[in-house]
Amino acid sequence: MAVAVTALLALCGAHPASAAAHPGPARRAAALPSAVSVLSDLWNRPWTVTFLPDGQRALVTERHSAGVWTVARDGSRTKVGEVPDTVFAPTGGDFGEGGGLLGVAPSPTWNGTTDQDVYFVHTAADETRVVRMRFDGTSLTDYQVVLGGIARGGDHNGGKIAFGPDGFLYVSTGDARNKALAQDPNSLNGKILRLTASGGAAPGNPFGTRVYSLGHRNPEGFAWDARGRLWETEIGDATWDEVNLISPGANYGWPTCEGTCTTAGMTNPVHVWHPAEGGVPAQAAIADDVLYVSTLRGERLWALPIDATGTGLGTAVSYYTGAYGRLRALAKVPDADELWLGTSDRGTDKDSLLKVTLG
Ligand SMILES: [Ca+2]
């Protein structure tokens, strides 16, 4: 009977929500973007959107101002503080890339009272830091460096930070425009790091250090899928941008390889773009086994379905090409068929947070 119902639904081209109402072994059909609207405006280069564990408010960072806001589900926002010692140093490039305040990760058990820990990545004058502050739900205080000594560049500073399903803290770092660092196992740069809450090497790391994976150029995004696998977005050099499926201890090639190569010991990307053909990927979010990727130069949102093997990606579909300019911050809204997506580099008070409805 289940087979017959499934076949009938398929013949009818049933809406995914209808299919989801019927129990069965098949996973829910992906609910793809169906509408987009402005959730909040008057932003200046928001770098990241990350929801607090209660799912009711997100923390949003601005890279230049070092300001941090909460944004409620209705789009209302409140400034809660700034991250001290943040130094933005524009490189003179077209978009003034230059570090600043980057990612934010609340403790997975943050509740504003007994657990107030919120982590940030930012560039200081001479280094990139992972820091911890206390957030009581209203204001940020008590700045503490938990990991300094990460080389900073004018750009290539990585900056994504999140607690994984295993409870440890993952941080992406760029090569800081010193390519050799990405292959140096003793450098914190050009890596995905896996840390304890106090900034040490997490137990079980592949080399007994803070390094989880290496050979990255400028990874600005990552997200875990429903199987617990870690997908990463990485800005390459002039030829290939990448999506990688991250395995502990694997070497993702840079600078020996850009994109796919045949060098022994290097792990190839799962998906690549040319920078001029929809590329320069910023951040990642996953909903219903679809990997969403925001792109800067590409000025579009990509949807890449995770295939039945769980380790490959199907045909990429793009949305909103050129409609909103460069796109960076990206988050799945908890318990909702919704993404929040930030524009970037549109000028003073001209950036927006967009609400993307799925399904
Ligand atoms: Ca690579």
Residues whose N, C-alpha, C, O or C-beta is under 5 A from the ligand:
A	BS01	CA	G215 Y252 G253 W254 C257 G259 T267
